[in-house]
Amino acid sequence: MTLRLDGKVAVITGGSSGIGEATAQMFVEQGAQVILGDIQEDLGESVAERLGEGATFALCDVTQEDQVAELIGEAIAINGRLDVMMNNAGIVGARGPIDEIELDQFQKTFDVLVSGTFLGIKHAAKKMKQQEGGSIINLASTAGVNGGFGPHAYAAAKHAIVGLTKNSAAELCRYGVRVNCIAPSGVVTPLAAQAHLGDFQALDKIRDTLAQNSPLKGRAGTAEDVANAALFLASDESGYTNGHCLTVDAGFTTGSKATEPAHTTSVPFMREAGKTGLTDT
Ligand code: NAP
């Protein structure tokens, strides 16, 4: 059986937990060598140990340029290439009404989500341009696609990530480098539990909450759902996909809802004498 990422080298930031951890596992299972970068050191070390020879952990705060450059350097040291860069590290960040958010909290949110993603793209691009190929995957969110899906700073930062994805894709395409992003709605991870329930450990409860609100009845989104999207974007199967924002949201952003849509329950539009306007009867 051919593995989908056979021989590829990938960096995943925020790889100690949630989506990053699930993606690392899937990448390793598909033949990649993965370097996990995260600020959670003990957790990251244990994830890498669990994943075995295919994974290593390196402490990395994505807001620090020297640490991001070093993380990518470690990946390149493996066999002189960097095939996949996944800019995934994230926080919920500043919350609350727009007229009460402190500037430094707003900026801190942007530091992690936007500057962290920018630094990952920047240092990956240096190598990928030179080797004329590579796949960069950024974590956006449905909060970066529609309004009203997340806290203000988070939503603004995720919109910025979608923009940065499209713009860097437009520049890097001529070097054979693809840049795409993934926009999940709520999926079962510590971040979602923290965001919705204020408790990052409440994974069972967030699973129930997300399942109840899911357009796909009773099915919560999972880190593995997002990892599957990342696997496609990392692999050569997505070789002609560039500048794309791939929603993994059960259709939330395209009108799918947990409750019955109004047009399926309301009386059909009548033209005259009871005709629907679609048939003569
Ligand atoms: P997660 O389980 O909390 O994992 C994120 C990891 O990133 C954590 O280990 C976190 O450490 C780490 N991190 C935070 N700041 C960092 C920094 N400055 N440098 C390096 N690592 C840092 O969250 P997740 O749900 O998997 O989220 C992954 C990405 O998906 C994020 O960008 C998030 O915005 C996005 N996303 C998630 C959802 C969802 O519902 N889960 C939906 C849409 C988009 P700490 O825990 O110590 O902060």
Residues whose N, C-alpha, C, O or C-beta is under 5 A from the ligand:
A	BS01	NAP	G14 S16 S17 G18 I19 G20 G37 D38 I39 Q40 C60 D61 V62 T63 N88 A89 G90 I91 V112 L139 A140 S141 P184 S185 G186 V187 T189 P190 L191 A192
